[in-house]
Amino acid sequence: MSNQIDNKTTIKNFIWRFAERCGAQGVSFIVSIVLARLLEPSVYGTIALVTVFTTILQVFVDSGLGTALIQKKDADDLDFSSVFYFNFTVCLVLYFGMFVSAPYIAKFYGDETLVPVIKVISLTLVISGVKNIQQAYVSRNMLFKRFFFSTIGGTIASAFVGIFMAYIGMGVWALVAQQLSNATIDTIILWVTVKWKPKRMFSWKRLKELLSYGWKLLVSALLETVYNNLRNLVIGKLYSSADLAYYNQGDKFPKLIVININTSIDSVLLPTMASAQDDSARVKNMTRRAIKTSTYIMAPLMIGLAFCANTIVELVLTEKWLPCVPFLQIFCITYMFYPVHTANLNAIKAMGKSDIFLKLEIIKKIVGMALLLSTMWFGVMAMAYSLLVSCVLNQIINSWPNKKLLNYGYLEQLKDILPGILLALFMGICVYFVSFLPISIYLILVIQVVLGATIYIGISAILKLDAFEYLWNTVKEIVEKKKRR
């Protein structure tokens, strides 16, 4: 990896990554609307029960080795090939484990119809084993254009599969086929477009070196994933599948937006920071810019969605999904702060401090588990509010090491993001009152979107907010370069 990755390369790859996420999630959003109208909430609850386990096992697919390959300064074909063969073997073992465990999982939930669903959808683990190291290679070498074509191709093809099967009445199998076809086609396109292929070489020594860094990230990711999916597990066990469906649908809308922005930033930011890991001042500047800019983008989207939730859900999903609105609003506030988490954690990983990363995850999960266990008996809504409290505490915990590593503590970070959040809150209050107008629900939503964008962008320009000025100048620079060409 080169010692420095310039701003032009970073911005270019961010645009490709962002375009990929927007395209994929845009198609997924449309498909989810169609499927939500065709399928009952209980069907979504069923698939959510199964994906709790496959999502947790997906963590082992990476084993933290993908990040280790990105972070290592002199990673070569021997490193990549060794990790590939190790990962693929792990994936085969994981699939066998799910295949054997399917009857026991179904018994745990009291639903024997889950057995074949679990056995089929778990094949995504094997597919991930084929794709994972290709993804690490693309990220390390800043080739995010490859992600664009593979992800968009898989998403569009699987959309046709899922909608067709739902239309002919296949129920939960429509969702299973959609996920499986998406992963398969995505992987095939990535293998065709990326030049790197595994070589006939393997080194335990190299693998152990990478594992010495990666195992801490594996444990951290495992804690994070188990914790994030534990609520689904508890809701599925203690409450109905419909409750779980409303909870997950409330998560889906804000997550759709956040994945686009946060994944784009995360993918590009880590290799960029890793290239400057010996220059703490430069890492601080990148961390600060990422927090300020991404929160400035995220805040109006999340707060706007929270204040317009009733209108959007009724219009897009129909009245049968209105019980998901309170969950949607809680998730909006939670996800709004994700850029703060991402930037802080990427700075820690890029500087090779995986031990600190693991300690932070352990502390956060102890706090989160205490909140979950104290609220799980009081209903699904109480569990959702505990997630909101946990999010606030996690911001403080994640930023704590960077006060020493980068001289960039939480209070300074809060000061950087506060202007955008306060402006977004003012905008949200303004668009909320539009919902009381005695006009068509379609017209209400149009007015809310136009008014919200006008208020947020207009006041940002008047006050000359730093994040707005940075984005405006960046866009102008890109446009001017295009014109000169």
MARKOLKE-735058 format. One record per atom (N, C-alpha, C): x, y, z; residue in one letter. Coordinates in steps of 0.02 Angstrom, whole numbers, plus 50000, padded with zeros to 5 digits. Example, Ala and Ser with C-alpha at 12.3 -4.5 7.8 and 13.67 -1.06 7.14 Angstrom:
<sites>
506604971650390a
506154977550390a
506604983550390a
506424988850354s
506844994750357s
506455000250394s
</sites>
This chain:
<sites>
500424994050000m
500005000050000m
500445006250000m
500275011049961s
500665017249960s
500625020750026s
501135024850041n
501155028250105n
500585033150114n
500385036150059q
499855041050063q
499345039750008q
498715040450025i
498185040149975i
497915047249969i
497975050349910d
497795057349904d
497045058449908d
496865064949918n
496165066749926n
495755065049864n
496055065949805k
495695064649743k
495495057349738k
495955052849756t
495805045649755t
495265043949807t
495325046949866t
494835045749919t
494135047849898t
494085053949872i
493425056549851i
493135052449794i
493565050749745k
493335046849688k
493055040149710k
493415036749756n
493175030249779n
492575030849824n
492535036349862f
491935037449902f
491325038249857f
491405041849802i
490845042949755i
490615036249726i
491095032049706w
490915025449679w
490575021149732w
490835021249792r
490545017249847r
489855019949864r
489785026449866f
489145029549882f
488635028049828f
488855028449764a
488405026949708a
488175019649711a
488645015249730e
488475008149735e
487955007049790e
488065010149848r
487595009249904r
486925012349888r
486925018249858c
486285021549840c
485905017449789c
486265015049738g
485935011049687g
485645004649715g
486055001049754a
485834994649782a
485264995649831a
485355000349877q
484835001449927q
484205004549897q
484305008449844g
483715011349809g
483285005849779g
483615001049745v
483254995449717v
482944991149773v
483334989949825s
483094985949882s
482494989249915s
482514995849918f
481964999649948f
481314998649909f
481374999249843i
480784998249800i
480524991149807i
480984986349806v
480784979349812v
480454978049880v
480734980949933s
480454979850000s
479744982650005s
479624988149970i
478944990949969i
478454986149935i
478664983649877v
478234978949840v
478114972649881v
478644969949911l
478574963749950l
478164964850013l
478244970750044a
477854972250104a
477114972650089a
476944974750029r
476244975050008r
475974968149990r
476414963749964l
476204957049943l
476194952050001l
476644953050050l
476724948150103l
476464950950170l
476284946350214e
476044948250280e
476634949550327e
476534953850379p
477074955250427p
477364948950459p
476944943950470s
477194937850503s
477724934250461s
477684934950394v
478194931850350v
478874935150362v
478874941750369y
479494945350384y
479764943350453y
479304942150499g
479514939950566g
479864933250563g
479614928750520t
479914922050513t
480624922450486t
480714926350433i
481384926950404i
481864930450451i
481604935050492a
482024938550541a
482274933750594a
481864928850613l
482074923850662l
482674919950637l
482644918050574v
483184913850544v
483824917850535v
483764923950510t
484354927950494t
484724930350557t
484414929650615v
484784931050677v
485414926750679v
485344920350664f
485904915550669f
486394916350611f
486144917150550t
486604917850493t
486994924450497t
486684929650524t
487034936050532t
487604935450581t
487484931950635i
488014930950685i
488584926850656i
488424921550620l
488944917350591l
489334920750535l
489024925750503q
489384929550451q
490014932850479q
490004934250544v
490594937350575v
491204932750569v
491094926250576f
491644921450572f
491914920850501f
491494922650452v
491714922350382v
492324926850372v
492314932550404d
492874937250397d
493424935550447d
493244933650508s
493724932250561s
494184938150576s
493994944050555g
494414949950565g
495004950250517g
495054945050474l
495634944550429l
495584949350370l
494974950850349g
494894955650294g
495174962450314g
495004964650373t
495264971050398t
496014970650409t
496254964850432a
496974963950442a
497354964650376a
497074962050322l
497394962550256l
497414969850233l
496884973550247i
496864980650228i
497374984650269i
497424983050333q
497864986850378q
498604985250369q
498764979050349k
499474977050342k
499804980950285k
500384983650300k
500724988050251k
500974984250189k
501214978050199d
501534974550143d
501184967950126d
500524967750131a
500144961650115a
500244959850041a
500374953350028d
500494951049960d
500044945049944d
500174941849887d
499764936249864d
499754930449914d
500314929349948l
500344923949997l
499864925250055l
499844931550077d
499384933350131d
498654932450109d
498494935150050f
497804934750026f
497584927550013f
498014923549982s
497844916549967s
497764912450031s
498194913550079s
498154909950142s
497494911350177s
497314917650179v
496684919650211v
496084916850172v
496124916750106f
495564914250065f
495414906950082f
495924902750081y
495814895650093y
495584894350165y
495854898150212f
495644897450282f
494904899450289f
494724905150260n
494034907650265n
493534902850233n
493704900250175f
493244895850141f
493114889450181f
493644886850212t
493574880950255t
493124882450314t
493224888150345v
492814890250402v
492074890650381v
491954893250321c
491254893950297c
490914887250287c
491284882350261l
491004875650252l
490824872550320l
491254873550368v
491124870950436v
490504874350466v
490444880950456l
489874884650483l
489224882350451l
489244881150385y
488624878950352y
488414872050378y
488894867550385f
488744860950412f
488434861550482f
488704866050522g
488434867150589g
487704869550587g
487544874150541m
486864876650535m
486394871150509m
486634867150462f
486234861750434f
486034856750488f
486514854950531v
486384850150585v
485944853350640v
486044859850651s
485694863250706s
484984865450689s
484804865050624a
484154867650602a
483554865050643a
483504858550656p
482934856050695p
482914858850766p
483504859950796y
483534862450864y
483334869850868y
483534873650817i
483344880650814i
482584881250805i
482314877050761a
481594877050749a
481214875250813a
481484870450850k
481174868350913k
481194874050965k
481744877750965f
481814883351012f
481254888451001f
481094889750937y
480564894450921y
479874891250919y
479844884650922g
479204881250920g
478884881350851g
479304881050798d
479044881350730d
479454876850685d
479204870750672e
479574865850632e
479644867850559e
479234872550535t
479284874750465t
479934878650451t
480284880450504l
480904884250497l
481484879750472l
481434873250481v
481994868750465v
482244869450394v
481814868550342p
482074869250274p
482304876350258p
481974881250287v
482174888250275v
482884889450300v
483034886950359i
483704887750388i
484234884350345i
484084878250322k
484574874450283k
484734877850216k
484234880950186v
484344884150121v
484684890950129v
484424895150172i
484684901950178i
485394901950206i
485584896750241s
486274896350268s
486794895450214s
486584893750154l
487064893250098l
487404899950084l
487104905450107t
487424912050098t
488094912350135t
488184908150186l
488824907950221l
489384905350175l
489234900050137v
489724897250091v
489894902250036v
489384905550011i
489484910549958i
489924916249983i
489814918350045s
490214923650075s
490944921650081s
491074915350092g
491754912950097g
492124913650031g
491764913149976v
492064913949910v
492194921349895v
491764925649920k
491784932749902k
492214937049949k
492284934950011n
492544939350063n
493224942350049n
493704938250028i
494384940750017i
494434945049954i
493994943649906q
493954948049848q
493764955149870q
493294955449917q
493074961949943q
493654965549979q
494044961750017a
494614964750052a
495124967450002a
495224963749947y
495704965849895y
495464972349862y
494824972649848v
494534978749817v
494604984749864v
494454983649928s
494504989149977s
495224991549985s
495684986749992r
496394988550002r
496664992549944r
496484990649883n
496754993849824n
496304999449797n
495795001349837m
495355006949819m
495065006049749m
494755000149738l
494454998649673l
493694998149680l
493395003149711f
492695002749730f
492215002849671f
492465004349613k
492065003949552k
491824996749541k
492244991849562r
492064984849554r
491454983049598r
491444985949659f
490874984849703f
490224987249670f
490264992849636f
489664995849605f
489324990849559f
489714987949513f
489414983449463f
489184976849494f
489564974049540s
489364967649570s
488744968449613s
488734973649654t
488164974649700t
487524976349662t
487574980949614i
486984982849576i
486714976949536i
487164973149505g
486954967249467g
486584962249510g
486864960649568g
486554955849613g
485884958249639g
485854964749656t
485244967549685t
484664967549635t
484804969649573i
484274970049523i
484024963049504i
484484958449493a
484284951649474a
483874948349529a
484094949049592s
483734946049648s
483054949349659s
482994955749640a
482354959149647a
481814955749604a
481994954049542f
481524950649499f
481324943849527f
481824940349554v
481694933749583v
481214934249642v
481364938849689g
480954939649749g
480244941749734g
480154946649691i
479484949149675i
479074943849639i
479384940449591f
479024935249554f
478774929749601f
479214927449647m
479014922049692m
478494924349742m
478524930649763a
478004933249809a
477344933749772a
477364935749709y
476754936649669y
476384930049659y
476764924649651i
476444918149639i
476294914549705i
476384918049761g
476174915449826g
476654910949861g
477304911949852m
477804907649884m
477974909749956m
477684915249979g
477774917350049g
478494918550069g
478704915250124v
479374916350152v
479924914350102v
479774909550057w
480274907350008w
480464912749959w
480024917649950a
480184923349907a
480764927249937a
480754928150003l
481284931850037l
481934927750039l
481864921150048v
482454916750048v
482794916849980v
482404916149927a
482684916149859a
482994922749841a
482704928249865q
482974934849852q
483674935549882q
483744933549945q
484394934149979q
484924929649947q
484734923549931l
485204918649904l
485434920649834l
484974922749792s
485154924749723s
485564931249724s
485424935649770n
485814941949775n
486544940349790n
486654936249841a
487344934449861a
487714930849805a
487364926349770t
487674922349717t
487894926649658t
487444930649633i
487584934749574i
488114940049590i
488054943149649d
488544948049671d
489244944949670d
489314938949696t
489964935549699t
490234933849630t
489804931449586i
490014929649519i
490294935749482i
489934941349486i
490154947449451i
490814949949480i
490894949549546l
491514951949578l
492104947649555l
492004941149550w
492544936649529w
492724937849456w
492244939649416v
492384940849345v
492754947449335v
492574952649374t
492844959349363t
493494960849400t
493634957149454v
494244958249493v
494784953549469v
495374956149454k
495914952149425k
496204947149475k
496224949049539w
496544944549587w
496154938149596w
496504932449595k
496224925849610k
496694922349657k
496444917949699p
496884914349747p
497404910149710p
498014910349735k
498564906349706k
498644899849745k
499014895149717r
499134888849750r
499704889649800r
499564893349853m
500064894549904m
499704895649971m
500044893750024f
499744894450091f
500304894850142f
500224899150191s
500724899850244s
500384900650311s
500504895750355w
500244896250423w
500554902050460w
501194903350446k
501544908750479k
501214915450464k
501074916650399r
500754922950380r
500044923450410r
499694917750409l
499014917650435l
499004919350510l
499484916550546k
499524917950618k
499674925250632k
500094928250590e
500254935350598e
499624939650589e
499234937850538l
498614941550525l
498094940250579l
498074934150604l
497604932350657l
497764935950722l
498414937250733s
498604940750795s
498304947750798s
498194950650740y
497844957150737y
497094956050730y
496904951250687g
496204950550668g
495764947350721g
496044943050766w
495604939550813w
495264944350860w
495594949850876k
495284954750921k
494704958250887k
494794959550822l
494234962450784l
493674957450776l
493844950950770l
493344945750765l
492914945550828l
493244945450885v
492874945250948v
492454951550956v
492744957250937s
492374963650940s
491754963450896s
491854961150834a
491294960750787a
490764955750810a
491004950250839l
490544945150864l
490114947950921l
490444951450967l
490074954651022l
489554959550995l
489764963550946e
489324968550917e
488734965250882e
488864960150842t
488334956850803t
487854952950848t
488124949250896v
487694945550942v
487254950350981v
487564955751004y
487184960751042y
486634963951000y
486804965850938n
486314969150894n
485734964450876n
485874957950872n
485354953150853n
485024949850912n
485284951150972l
484994948151031l
484284950551043l
484154956851026r
483474959451033r
482984955650989r
483204954150927n
482774950150883n
482644943250912n
483164940250941l
483094933650971l
482604933851030l
482664938851072v
482224939551130v
481504941051109v
481424945651061i
480754947351038i
480424941251006i
480804937550965g
480524931550933g
480324926250983g
480674925951040k
480524920851090k
479964923051138k
479994929351161l
479524931651212l
478884934651183l
478934937151122y
478364940551092y
478184937351025y
477734940350987s
477494937250925s
477954938950865s
477874935050811s
478254936350750s
478044942950719s
477424945050730a
477184951550706a
477544957250742a
477644956450808d
478014961550846d
478724962250818d
479034956550804l
479704956550777l
479714959750707l
479194958550668a
479154961450601a
479094969050605a
478684971750650y
478614978950658y
479264982150682y
479604978750728y
480244981150754y
480754981550698y
480794976250658n
481284976050603n
481104980750546n
480464981550533q
480264986250481q
480424993450502q
480354994850566g
480545001450591g
481285002750584g
481664997450589d
482394997850581d
482584998750507d
482184995850463k
482374995450392k
482425002250358k
481945006750369f
481935013150334f
482545017450350f
482675018950415p
483275022950429p
483925019350412p
483925012750420k
484535008850405k
484685009250330k
484165009550289l
484255010150217l
484675016250199l
484525021850233i
484895028050220i
485595027750249i
485635025250310v
486285025150346v
486785020550311v
486555014850286i
486995010150252i
487325013450192i
486925017350155n
487195020750096n
487785025250114n
487685029350164i
488185034450182i
488735031450225i
488545027950278n
489045025650326n
489495020150298n
489215015650259t
489625010350228t
490115013350178t
489885018450141s
490325021750093s
490915024950129s
490765028550183i
491295031850222i
491755026750254i
491455021650284d
491835016450319d
492325012950272d
492085011050213s
492495007250165s
493105011250141s
492995017650129v
493525021850102v
493975024550157v
493675025950216l
494045029250270l
494585024750300l
494435018250310l
494925013850342l
495575013350302l
495555011550237p
496185011150200p
496535017950194p
496155023350191t
496455030050188t
496815031650252t
496495030250309m
496805031450374m
497405026850384m
497335020550362a
497875015750371a
498505017950334a
498415021350277s
498985023650238s
499355029350274s
499015032450324a
499325038050360a
499385036450434a
499415029950451q
499385027950521q
499965030550564q
500525032350533d
501095034950571d
501055042450582d
500545045750555d
500465052950561d
499815054350598d
499855054850665s
499245055550706s
498865062050691s
499245067350674a
498915073750658a
498475073050596a
498725069450546r
498345068550484r
497745063950497r
497825058850538v
497275054450555v
496735058350592v
496945062850637k
496465067050673k
496065071350625k
496405074450577n
496055078750529n
495545074750488n
495735068750468m
495275064550430m
494675062350473m
494815060650536t
494285058650582t
493795064450593t
494065070350604r
493645076150616r
493225077950555r
493545077750497r
493175079350435r
492625074250423r
492765067850435a
492265062550425a
491675063550472a
491805065050535i
491265066050584i
490835072050567i
491155077650552k
490785083750537k
490365083150474k
490675080650421t
490335080350356t
489785075050355t
489935069150379s
489435063750375s
488845064950422s
488975067850481t
488425069550526t
487995075150497t
488315079850463y
487945085250431y
487465082450378y
487685077150342i
487255073950292i
486725069650326i
486915065950378m
486475061050409m
485915064350450m
486075069650486a
485595072650533a
484935074650500a
484935078450445p
484285080450416p
483895074550388p
484255069550363l
483915063650336l
483565059750391l
483905058750446m
483625054950501m
483075058750538m
483205064950554i
482695068950590i
482095070250545i
482225071550481g
481665072550435g
481235066350429g
481555060450425l
481185054150421l
480785052950485l
481075054550542a
480725053550606a
480095057850610a
480135064150589f
479555068650593f
479025067250539f
479235063950486c
478765062350431c
478565055050431c
478725051450485a
478655044150486a
477945041750471a
477445044750503n
476755042550493n
476545043150420n
476715048850391t
476535050150321t
476865045050275t
477505043950285i
477885039550240i
477655032250246i
477565029850308v
477355022850318v
476665021650289v
476195026150302e
475515025250275e
475505025450199e
475915029750171l
475925030650099l
476275024850064l
476835022750092v
477265017850059v
477075010650076v
476935009250139l
476825002350160l
476095000650174l
475665005550176t
474955005050193t
474865004850269t
474235005550291e
474065006250362e
474245000150404e
474304994250373k
474444988250412k
475124988450445k
475574992950421w
476244993550449w
476324999450496w
475795003150511l
475845009050554l
476125007550624l
476015001650653p
476325000150718p
477085000550719p
477415000750660c
478145001050658c
478395008250667c
477955013250664v
478165020350666v
478565022150728v
478345020450789p
478745022250849p
479455019350847p
479505013150822f
480165010050816f
480595013750765f
480285015550710l
480645019250658l
480935025750685l
480545029350725q
480775035750753q
481365034850801q
481335029550841i
481885028150888i
482515026350849i
482455022150798f
483035020250758f
483335026150721f
482915030850700c
483165036850666c
483665040650710c
483475041650772i
483915045350819i
484545041250832i
484475034750839t
485055030450851t
485545030650793t
485305029750733y
485735029450674y
486045036250656y
485725041650678m
485985048250663m
486705049150687m
486875045650741f
487545046450771f
488035041150748f
487845036950701y
488295031650679y
488955034150649y
488955039850613p
489595042250587p
490115043750641p
489875045750700v
490335047050756v
490665040450777v
490265035150783h
490535028650800h
491045026350747h
490835026750684t
491235024150629t
491915027550625t
491915034150627a
492545037950621a
493025036550678a
492755036350739n
493175035050798n
493475028050796n
493065023150780l
493305016250779l
493795014950721l
493665018150664n
494135017350608n
494815020350624n
494825025850660a
495455028950680a
495855024150725a
495495020850771i
495825016150816i
496095010150778i
495685007450732k
495905001650692k
496485003450646k
496445009250614a
496965011250567a
497645012050600a
497635013950663m
498265014950700m
498505008450732m
498165002950715g
498394996350738g
498224994750810g
497754998350839k
497574997350910k
496984992650918k
497044986650891s
496494981950895s
496344979650966s
496854979951011d
496744978151081d
496274983251114d
496374989651099i
495934994851126i
495234993951098i
495194992351032f
494554991350999f
494154985851035f
494484980351052l
494154974751086l
493914976851155l
494334980451192k
494144982551259k
493524987051258k
493504991451207l
492924995851200l
492284991751188l
492334986751145e
491754982651129e
491504978851190e
491964976351231i
491764972751291i
491394977451339i
491664983451349i
491344988251394i
490654990151369i
490604991551303k
489954993551274k
489434988051280k
489644981851271k
489164976351272k
488934974851343k
489374975851391i
489164974951461i
488624980151479i
488734986351458v
488244991651470v
487594990151432v
487654988251369g
487064986851329g
486664980951354g
487014975651375m
486664969751402m
486294971351466m
486594975551508a
486254977551570a
485604981251554a
485634985651504l
485034989351484l
484514984651454l
484734979851412l
484264975251381l
483924970851433l
484314967951477l
484034963451528l
483554966951575l
483664973351585s
483234977151631s
482594979551598s
482554979051532t
481954981551497t
481574976151458t
481864970351447m
481564965251403m
480884962751428m
480754963351493w
480124960851520w
479564966051516w
479734972051493f
479234977451493f
478974979051423f
479114974751375g
478854975651308g
479384977451257g
479184976951194v
479654978251139v
479854985551136v
479384990051153m
479534997151151m
480064998951203m
480024996051262a
480524997351314a
481214995051291a
481244989451255m
481874986951229m
482154991751177m
481724994751138a
481944999551087a
482235005851120a
481925008151172y
482185014051207y
482855012551240y
482945006451262s
483595004651293s
484155005051241s
483995003651178l
484485004251124l
484685011551114l
484215016051121l
484345023251113l
484825025751168l
484695023651230v
485125025551285v
485825022651275v
485855016451252s
486495013151239s
486895016851186s
486555019451136c
486895023051081c
487255029251107c
486925032951151v
487235039051180v
487855037351220v
487795032151261l
488365030051302l
488945027451259l
488775024051204n
489295021251160n
489695026651126n
489385032251111q
489755037851081q
490325040051126q
490165040751189i
490665043051238i
491225037851244i
491035031451248i
491525026051256i
491975025551195i
491695025851134n
492085025251073n
492585030951063n
492395036851085s
492825042751075s
493355043351129s
493295039851184w
493745040751240w
494485039651223w
494675034051189p
495385032951174p
495685038351128p
495265041251084n
495535046151037n
495685052951069n
495465053751130k
495675059751167k
496435059551179k
496685053451190k
497405052551201k
497775051251135k
497485046951092l
497825045051030l
497865050850980l
497325054750976l
497285060050925l
497185067050954l
497115067451020n
496955073851052n
496285076551025n
495795071951018y
495145073650991y
494615070051031y
494405073051087g
493935069951133g
493205071051115g
492755068251155y
492045068351140y
491745075351142y
491955079451189l
491675086251193l
491835090251131l
492445089451105e
492635092951044e
492235090150984e
492125083650983q
491735080550930q
491005082950933q
490735083250994l
490055085651003l
489975092850978l
490475096850992k
490475103850970k
490475104150893k
490825099450861d
490865099450788d
490195097550755d
489825093050787i
489205090550755i
488575094250777i
488625098050830l
488025101350859l
487675106050811l
488035110350773p
487685114950728p
487225111350678p
487475106050647g
487065102250599g
486465099050631g
486555096250691i
486005092950725i
485455097850746i
485655103550774l
485165108650794l
484785111350734l
485135112450679l
484805114850619l
484315109550592l
484525103150594a
484085097750571a
483465097150615a
483555098150680l
482985097950727l
482485103550712l
482735109450699f
482305115150681f
481925113550617f
482275110750568m
481955108750505m
481415103550517m
481555098650559g
481075093350574g
480435095850605g
480495100550651i
479905103550683i
479475107250631i
479815110750586c
479445114550534c
479055109850488c
479375104350465v
479025099850418v
478485095750453v
478545094850520y
478045090950556y
477355094250553y
477335100750558f
476685104250559f
476335104050491f
476715102450439v
476405101850373v
475915096050371v
476045090850412s
475625084850412s
474905086250435s
474785092050466f
474115093750489f
473695097350436f
473995098850379l
473625102250326l
473085097750297l
472485100450284p
471925096350257p
471995095150182p
472535091850162i
472655090550091i
472855083350081i
472955081250020s
473145074450004s
473795072450037s
473835066150059i
474445063650092i
475045063850045i
474925063049980y
475465063449931y
475745070449929y
475305075349929l
475515082349926l
475865084449991l
475635081750047i
475955083150111i
476685081050110i
476815075050085l
477505072450084l
477945076650038l
477685078649980v
478065082749933v
478255089349966v
477765092549999i
477885099050032i
478395098150087i
478345092750126q
478815091550181q
479535090850156q
479615087150102v
480285085950074v
480585092450047v
480195096150007v
480435102349977v
480585107650030v
480125108350078l
480215113250132l
480815111550175l
480885105150192g
481445102950234g
482115104250201g
482175102450137a
482805103550101a
482965110950095a
482445114950081t
482545122250074t
482785125350139t
482475123550194i
482665126250260i
483375124250277i
483535117850270y
484185115350292y
484755118150250y
484685117850184i
485205120250140i
485255127850142i
484675131150143g
484665138550144g
485005141450205g
484815138950264i
485115141550326i
485855139650331i
486025133650306s
486735131650305s
487155136550265s
486885138750208a
487245143450165a
487295150350198a
486745152450229i
486745159050263i
487245159150321i
487245153750361l
487695153450419l
488395151150401l
488485149050338k
489135146650314k
489425141150359k
489015136050370l
489235130450410l
489835126950377l
490315124950417d
490935122150390d
490815116050346d
490385111450369a
490255105350331a
489925106950264a
489465111850264f
489135113850202f
489645116850154f
490075121150179e
490585124350137e
491055119150107e
491235114250147y
491685108950123y
491355104950067y
490735102950078l
490385099050027l
490275103149963l
490085109449972w
489965113849915w
490595114849872w
491155116049906n
491785117049871n
492025110649837n
491905104949869t
492105098549840t
491705097149776t
491055098249779v
490635097249721v
490835101949664v
490965108249680k
491175113049629k
491825110949596k
492285108549637e
492945106349611e
492865100549563e
492435095749581i
492325089949538i
491995092049472i
491505096549476v
491155098849416v
491625102649370v
492045106849399e
492515110749359e
493025106249324e
493245100949358k
493715096249327k
493385092549270k
492755090849279k
492385087449225k
492325091949163k
492195098349175k
492115103049121k
492775103949082k
493335104149120r
493985105049088r
494165099049044r
493915093149064r
494055087149024r
493645087148960r
</sites>
